[in-house]
């Protein structure tokens, strides 16, 4: 296992195949459930078949089906406290969507406990829909003695007002340790102006950094020492976190419907890990956990079920950190044979993978209703403000012929696009090449670009790309993540507390 991994696939399979016992320092997960949130804004909907992970392309639905029944049977037959808890859930819930959700979460939480270090922590993010059920399941997997906090994330009222209940303004984050006392870094918030703390007589010393008091601490070796506590360092953070959702106009907002604020993940990562530790997010979505872990000098593993999300995370890392991030991508095709196997197993995942390799964005339409368009690239090659130009991409996993080139030409004309690209697993024929060449060129300030282009998957493996104005100067396909700011060393911003509260040592 390398330092950083970005994995595409069912997280249960990835955990079992790639993550060793007691390797992870911190886990954060936000598994989706029925919560009226639209997960399909950036992701394709499912076709008729259903993945056992139940959330392919982040469709926000968990249904009782054969996959859920098999997961339930597996965890019940394993015996023990988790088995007993799942059987109790069955008596209460029966073959319901909630039971399907718990049947899928059960074995995943068992695996997450396996990979967590003895000193490690897990933060499970949930809303009111399933938080009570998940608390019982977490107690069964980790033990009630390992419960640390039920954190309330107060994100503020939602924009829409619902009738019949109070306005909702918080999520719940369940914080457990692998053991009763996980490693923990105590965090501090700022004192309010004019607070009693400002008049605290204990802060009777002062140096160039401000007023401070002296306290007794215990280091990781158990030895006591005297430490300065500065007034400006603030008050101990409690379990209600007032962190607003991302403003729609914020540079941090990438257009992902359930994107969490970096400030939320930063607080979790700072509290329960140190620089160099390994952080895991098994439902990593648009990659906020991964991006914050990288910025805070942690190692990381991110897992998502779809190549669409993996593409989004790759773009986010590149925009935020340039080419400074080294990571391995797991479970994506490495050669023509593995690409063909992916196309055979799951044509839509193959399509999303291909689009990601050429920097295109999947069409936001239901499967089967793409009107000949599988993906887009957008670019600007005129002086600002200039209109947005588009490249239409069609992906074919089966046999291709000159008819597909003619069809793409019609789509390009219909959509008033500048360039059309056919990407095929098959080979090009002379007739296809001739038909594409007859369409002519699109002219930009950087030269001429064929209006119809044909790339094979083998071309992509060999490094060939779509011919259009330079991406670094013109590409507008994905919203760019802001550049990551350099973080100060943590010993300048955090005070470490090794399993004891300050009051225990004073």
TORLO-442757 format. One line per field, with one value per residue (C-alpha): residue in one letter; x, y, z; residue number from 1. Coordinates in steps of 0.5 Angstrom, whole numbers. Example, Ala and Ser with C-alpha at 12.3 -4.5 7.8 and 13.67 -1.06 7.14 Angstrom:
REM residues 2
aa: [a, s] .
X: [25, 27] .
Y: [-9, -2] .
Z: [16, 14] .
i: [1, 2] .
END
This chain:
REM residues 506
aa: [x, x, x, x, x, x, x, x, x, x, x, x, x, x, x, x, x, x, x, x, x, x, x, x, x, x, x, x, x, x, x, x, x, x, x, x, x, x, x, x, x, x, x, x, x, x, x, x, x, x, x, x, x, x, x, x, x, x, x, x, x, x, x, x, x, x, x, x, x, x, x, x, x, x, x, x, x, x, x, x, x, x, x, x, x, x, x, x, x, x, x, x, x, x, x, x, x, x, x, x, x, x, x, x, x, x, x, x, x, x, x, x, x, x, x, x, x, x, x, x, x, x, x, x, x, x, x, x, x, x, x, x, x, x, x, x, x, x, x, x, x, x, x, x, x, x, x, x, x, x, x, x, x, x, x, x, x, x, x, x, x, x, x, x, x, x, x, x, x, x, x, x, x, x, x, x, x, x, x, x, x, x, x, x, x, x, x, x, x, x, x, x, x, x, x, x, x, x, x, x, x, x, x, x, x, x, x, x, x, x, x, x, x, x, x, x, x, x, x, x, x, x, x, x, x, x, x, x, x, x, x, x, x, x, x, x, x, x, x, x, x, x, x, x, x, x, x, x, x, x, x, x, x, x, x, x, x, x, x, x, x, x, x, x, x, x, x, x, x, x, x, x, x, x, x, x, x, x, x, x, x, x, x, x, x, x, x, x, x, x, x, x, x, x, x, x, x, x, x, x, x, x, x, x, x, x, x, x, x, x, x, x, x, x, x, x, x, x, x, x, x, x, x, x, x, x, x, x, x, x, x, x, x, x, x, x, x, x, x, x, x, x, x, x, x, x, x, x, x, x, x, x, x, x, x, x, x, x, x, x, x, x, x, x, x, x, x, x, x, x, x, x, x, x, x, x, x, x, x, x, x, x, x, x, x, x, x, x, x, x, x, x, x, x, x, x, x, x, x, x, x, x, x, x, x, x, x, x, x, x, x, x, x, x, x, x, x, x, x, x, x, x, x, x, x, x, x, x, x, x, x, x, x, x, x, x, x, x, x, x, x, x, x, x, x, x, x, x, x, x, x, x, x, x, x, x, x, x, x, x, x, x, x, x, x, x, x, x, x, x, x, x, x, x, x, x, x, x, x, x, x, x, x, x, x, x, x, x, x, x, x, x, x, x, x, x, x, x, x, x, x, x, x, x, x, x] .
X: [0, 3, 2, -4, -9, -15, -19, -25, -30, -34, -31, -32, -28, -23, -22, -21, -17, -12, -12, -9, -10, -9, -7, -11, -10, -17, -23, -29, -35, -41, -45, -51, -59, -66, -65, -69, -62, -61, -54, -55, -53, -46, -47, -51, -57, -57, -59, -64, -58, -56, -49, -48, -46, -53, -50, -47, -46, -49, -56, -59, -63, -62, -67, -68, -66, -62, -55, -58, -61, -54, -50, -55, -54, -47, -46, -52, -48, -41, -45, -43, -46, -46, -50, -55, -56, -58, -63, -66, -66, -70, -75, -77, -76, -77, -75, -75, -70, -67, -66, -62, -58, -56, -55, -50, -47, -46, -40, -37, -37, -34, -28, -27, -26, -21, -17, -17, -11, -12, -10, -15, -22, -28, -33, -39, -43, -51, -57, -64, -66, -61, -57, -61, -60, -53, -51, -54, -50, -44, -45, -45, -39, -34, -37, -41, -35, -31, -36, -33, -38, -45, -42, -48, -46, -50, -50, -55, -62, -64, -66, -73, -78, -82, -89, -90, -84, -79, -73, -67, -61, -56, -53, -50, -43, -42, -35, -32, -25, -22, -21, -24, -19, -16, -11, -14, -11, -15, -17, -19, -24, -23, -26, -32, -30, -31, -32, -30, -24, -21, -21, -19, -13, -10, -7, -2, 4, 6, 11, 12, 6, 1, -2, -1, -2, 2, -1, 2, 2, 4, 8, 7, 12, 8, 13, 10, 12, 10, 7, 4, -3, -4, -11, -11, -11, -19, -24, -24, -28, -35, -39, -43, -40, -42, -39, -44, -45, -41, -43, -46, -41, -35, -29, -29, -36, -35, -42, -42, -49, -47, -40, -38, -34, -26, -27, -31, -26, -20, -23, -24, -17, -13, -17, -16, -9, -2, 2, 4, -2, -6, -13, -19, -25, -29, -35, -30, -35, -32, -26, -26, -23, -17, -16, -16, -11, -6, -6, -5, 1, -3, -3, -10, -14, -20, -25, -31, -36, -36, -30, -34, -32, -25, -24, -27, -22, -16, -18, -19, -12, -9, -12, -10, -3, -1, 3, 6, 1, 4, -2, -4, -10, -13, -18, -18, -15, -8, -8, -13, -15, -17, -21, -24, -26, -29, -33, -36, -37, -40, -41, -43, -37, -32, -35, -34, -27, -26, -29, -24, -18, -19, -21, -29, -35, -40, -47, -52, -57, -61, -58, -61, -63, -56, -58, -52, -47, -44, -39, -37, -31, -32, -27, -26, -21, -24, -22, -26, -32, -32, -38, -36, -35, -36, -33, -38, -35, -38, -36, -37, -35, -37, -36, -35, -36, -37, -44, -42, -38, -43, -48, -43, -43, -50, -50, -44, -48, -55, -51, -47, -41, -34, -31, -34, -29, -31, -27, -27, -25, -25, -20, -21, -23, -20, -27, -28, -22, -24, -31, -28, -23, -28, -31, -25, -22, -24, -20, -17, -12, -7, -8, -13, -16, -20, -28, -29, -23, -23, -19, -18, -17, -10, -9, -11, -6, 0, -1, -5, -11, -16, -13, -16, -14, -9, -13, -8, -10, -18, -21, -27, -30, -30, -30, -23, -21, -17, -10, -8, -5, 1, 0, 4, 7, 2, 6, 5, -3, -4, -3, -3, -7, -5, -11, -12, -16, -13, -17, -14, -7, -8] .
Y: [0, 7, 13, 16, 12, 14, 8, 7, 1, -2, 1, -6, -10, -4, -5, -12, -13, -7, -4, -8, -9, -3, 1, 7, 13, 17, 15, 20, 18, 21, 15, 18, 16, 18, 25, 29, 31, 31, 27, 26, 33, 31, 24, 19, 15, 8, 3, -3, -7, -5, -5, -9, -2, 1, 8, 7, 14, 17, 16, 17, 11, 4, -1, -8, -13, -19, -15, -13, -20, -23, -17, -18, -26, -25, -21, -25, -31, -28, -28, -24, -17, -14, -20, -20, -12, -14, -19, -14, -9, -14, -15, -8, -6, -12, -12, -4, 1, 3, -5, -5, 1, -2, -9, -5, -1, -7, -10, -4, -1, -8, -7, 0, -2, -8, -3, 2, 3, 2, 9, 11, 15, 14, 20, 18, 23, 23, 27, 25, 20, 15, 17, 14, 7, 8, 10, 3, 0, 4, 1, -6, -5, -1, -2, 3, 5, 7, 12, 19, 25, 26, 32, 37, 41, 47, 49, 54, 54, 51, 55, 52, 52, 45, 45, 40, 41, 45, 48, 43, 46, 41, 34, 29, 26, 20, 20, 13, 11, 4, 4, 7, 13, 15, 19, 26, 34, 39, 44, 51, 57, 64, 68, 73, 80, 82, 75, 74, 70, 77, 79, 72, 74, 67, 70, 74, 73, 77, 76, 78, 73, 76, 74, 67, 63, 57, 50, 43, 38, 31, 29, 23, 19, 21, 26, 32, 39, 46, 50, 57, 57, 64, 68, 69, 61, 61, 57, 49, 47, 43, 38, 44, 46, 53, 52, 55, 51, 53, 59, 58, 64, 61, 59, 53, 51, 46, 44, 38, 37, 35, 38, 39, 45, 44, 48, 42, 37, 41, 41, 33, 32, 36, 34, 26, 26, 28, 30, 24, 20, 16, 19, 14, 17, 11, 15, 21, 24, 30, 29, 34, 30, 28, 35, 37, 31, 33, 41, 39, 34, 27, 21, 19, 14, 16, 11, 12, 8, 12, 14, 21, 22, 20, 25, 30, 29, 28, 35, 38, 36, 38, 45, 46, 43, 43, 37, 36, 31, 23, 18, 11, 10, 3, 0, 4, 0, 0, -3, -5, -11, -9, -3, -8, -12, -6, -4, -12, -11, -4, 0, 6, 6, 5, 11, 15, 13, 14, 21, 22, 20, 26, 31, 31, 32, 26, 29, 30, 26, 20, 14, 12, 19, 23, 24, 22, 26, 22, 28, 35, 39, 47, 52, 60, 62, 69, 75, 76, 76, 71, 66, 59, 54, 46, 40, 34, 27, 20, 14, 7, 0, -4, -5, 2, 4, 10, 11, 13, 19, 21, 21, 25, 30, 31, 32, 37, 41, 40, 43, 48, 45, 47, 40, 33, 27, 20, 15, 8, 1, -1, 0, 6, 4, 8, 10, 13, 17, 20, 22, 25, 29, 31, 36, 41, 45, 49, 55, 58, 63, 57, 54, 49, 44, 38, 39, 31, 27, 20, 17, 10, 7, 5, 12, 15, 10, 12, 19, 22, 27, 31, 37, 43, 50, 49, 46, 50, 57, 55, 50, 51, 44, 43, 49, 50, 49, 54, 54, 51, 55, 53, 51, 53, 47, 44, 45, 53, 52, 46, 44, 37, 33, 26, 22, 27, 34, 40, 40, 33, 36, 43] .
Z: [0, -2, 2, -2, -6, -10, -11, -15, -13, -8, -1, 2, -4, -3, 4, 4, -2, -1, 7, 12, 19, 24, 18, 19, 24, 22, 19, 16, 12, 10, 7, 3, 5, 4, 6, 0, -2, -10, -11, -19, -21, -23, -23, -28, -25, -25, -30, -29, -25, -18, -15, -9, -6, -7, -9, -16, -18, -12, -13, -6, -5, -2, -3, 0, -6, -7, -5, 1, 3, 2, 6, 12, 11, 11, 18, 21, 20, 23, 30, 36, 38, 31, 29, 35, 33, 26, 28, 32, 27, 22, 28, 28, 21, 16, 9, 8, 5, 12, 13, 7, 9, 15, 12, 7, 13, 18, 14, 12, 19, 21, 16, 18, 25, 23, 19, 25, 29, 37, 38, 32, 31, 27, 25, 22, 19, 18, 19, 23, 18, 20, 26, 31, 28, 26, 33, 35, 30, 32, 39, 37, 32, 37, 43, 48, 52, 45, 44, 45, 42, 39, 35, 32, 26, 26, 19, 19, 17, 10, 5, 4, 9, 10, 13, 19, 23, 26, 21, 20, 21, 24, 22, 27, 27, 31, 34, 36, 38, 37, 44, 50, 49, 42, 41, 41, 40, 44, 40, 42, 39, 40, 46, 45, 45, 53, 55, 63, 60, 58, 66, 68, 73, 72, 66, 70, 65, 59, 53, 46, 44, 49, 56, 59, 65, 67, 67, 68, 62, 61, 55, 51, 55, 62, 64, 67, 65, 65, 59, 57, 56, 52, 53, 45, 44, 47, 50, 49, 43, 45, 41, 38, 32, 28, 21, 16, 9, 3, 0, -7, -10, -6, -9, -5, -8, -14, -16, -12, -9, -2, -1, 6, 8, 8, 15, 18, 16, 18, 25, 25, 22, 26, 33, 31, 27, 27, 21, 17, 20, 15, 14, 10, 7, 4, 1, -1, -7, -9, -5, 1, 6, 1, -1, 7, 9, 3, 5, 13, 11, 12, 8, 5, 2, -2, -4, -9, -13, -19, -24, -25, -17, -19, -24, -20, -15, -20, -22, -15, -13, -19, -19, -11, -11, -18, -19, -12, -10, -11, -11, -14, -17, -16, -20, -26, -33, -34, -41, -47, -44, -37, -41, -45, -39, -35, -42, -41, -34, -33, -40, -36, -32, -38, -41, -35, -34, -42, -41, -35, -38, -44, -39, -41, -36, -36, -39, -34, -37, -35, -38, -45, -46, -48, -55, -58, -53, -47, -45, -46, -46, -45, -47, -48, -54, -54, -51, -44, -44, -50, -51, -48, -54, -53, -55, -56, -54, -56, -53, -56, -53, -58, -66, -69, -77, -81, -79, -72, -75, -79, -73, -69, -75, -74, -67, -67, -72, -68, -62, -65, -62, -65, -64, -64, -62, -62, -57, -59, -56, -63, -69, -74, -81, -87, -88, -81, -82, -89, -87, -81, -85, -90, -84, -84, -78, -73, -72, -66, -64, -63, -70, -73, -70, -74, -73, -72, -69, -67, -62, -60, -53, -55, -57, -50, -47, -51, -49, -55, -53, -56, -61, -58, -56, -50, -44, -39, -42, -44, -41, -37, -36, -29, -24, -21, -14, -11, -10, -3, 2, 6, 13, 19, 23, 27, 33, 32, 32, 36, 43, 44, 50, 51, 53, 59, 60, 62, 69, 70, 70, 74] .
i: [1, 2, 3, 4, 5, 6, 7, 8, 9, 10, 11, 12, 13, 14, 15, 16, 17, 18, 19, 20, 21, 22, 23, 24, 25, 26, 27, 28, 29, 30, 31, 32, 33, 34, 35, 36, 37, 38, 39, 40, 41, 42, 43, 44, 45, 46, 47, 48, 49, 50, 51, 52, 53, 54, 55, 56, 57, 58, 59, 60, 61, 62, 63, 64, 65, 66, 67, 68, 69, 70, 71, 72, 73, 74, 75, 76, 77, 78, 79, 80, 81, 82, 83, 84, 85, 86, 87, 88, 89, 90, 91, 92, 93, 94, 95, 96, 97, 98, 99, 100, 101, 102, 103, 104, 105, 106, 107, 108, 109, 110, 111, 112, 113, 114, 115, 116, 117, 118, 119, 120, 121, 122, 123, 124, 125, 126, 127, 128, 129, 130, 131, 132, 133, 134, 135, 136, 137, 138, 139, 140, 141, 142, 143, 144, 145, 146, 147, 148, 149, 150, 151, 152, 153, 154, 155, 156, 157, 158, 159, 160, 161, 162, 163, 164, 165, 166, 167, 168, 169, 170, 171, 172, 173, 174, 175, 176, 177, 178, 179, 180, 181, 182, 183, 184, 185, 186, 187, 188, 189, 190, 191, 192, 193, 194, 195, 196, 197, 198, 199, 200, 201, 202, 203, 204, 205, 206, 207, 208, 209, 210, 211, 212, 213, 214, 215, 216, 217, 218, 219, 220, 221, 222, 223, 224, 225, 226, 227, 228, 229, 230, 231, 232, 233, 234, 235, 236, 237, 238, 239, 240, 241, 242, 243, 244, 245, 246, 247, 248, 249, 250, 251, 252, 253, 254, 255, 256, 257, 258, 259, 260, 261, 262, 263, 264, 265, 266, 267, 268, 269, 270, 271, 272, 273, 274, 275, 276, 277, 278, 279, 280, 281, 282, 283, 284, 285, 286, 287, 288, 289, 290, 291, 292, 293, 294, 295, 296, 297, 298, 299, 300, 301, 302, 303, 304, 305, 306, 307, 308, 309, 310, 311, 312, 313, 314, 315, 316, 317, 318, 319, 320, 321, 322, 323, 324, 325, 326, 327, 328, 329, 330, 331, 332, 333, 334, 335, 336, 337, 338, 339, 340, 341, 342, 343, 344, 345, 346, 347, 348, 349, 350, 351, 352, 353, 354, 355, 356, 357, 358, 359, 360, 361, 362, 363, 364, 365, 366, 367, 368, 369, 370, 371, 372, 373, 374, 375, 376, 377, 378, 379, 380, 381, 382, 383, 384, 385, 386, 387, 388, 389, 390, 391, 392, 393, 394, 395, 396, 397, 398, 399, 400, 401, 402, 403, 404, 405, 406, 407, 408, 409, 410, 411, 412, 413, 414, 415, 416, 417, 418, 419, 420, 421, 422, 423, 424, 425, 426, 427, 428, 429, 430, 431, 432, 433, 434, 435, 436, 437, 438, 439, 440, 441, 442, 443, 444, 445, 446, 447, 448, 449, 450, 451, 452, 453, 454, 455, 456, 457, 458, 459, 460, 461, 462, 463, 464, 465, 466, 467, 468, 469, 470, 471, 472, 473, 474, 475, 476, 477, 478, 479, 480, 481, 482, 483, 484, 485, 486, 487, 488, 489, 490, 491, 492, 493, 494, 495, 496, 497, 498, 499, 500, 501, 502, 503, 504, 505, 506] .
END
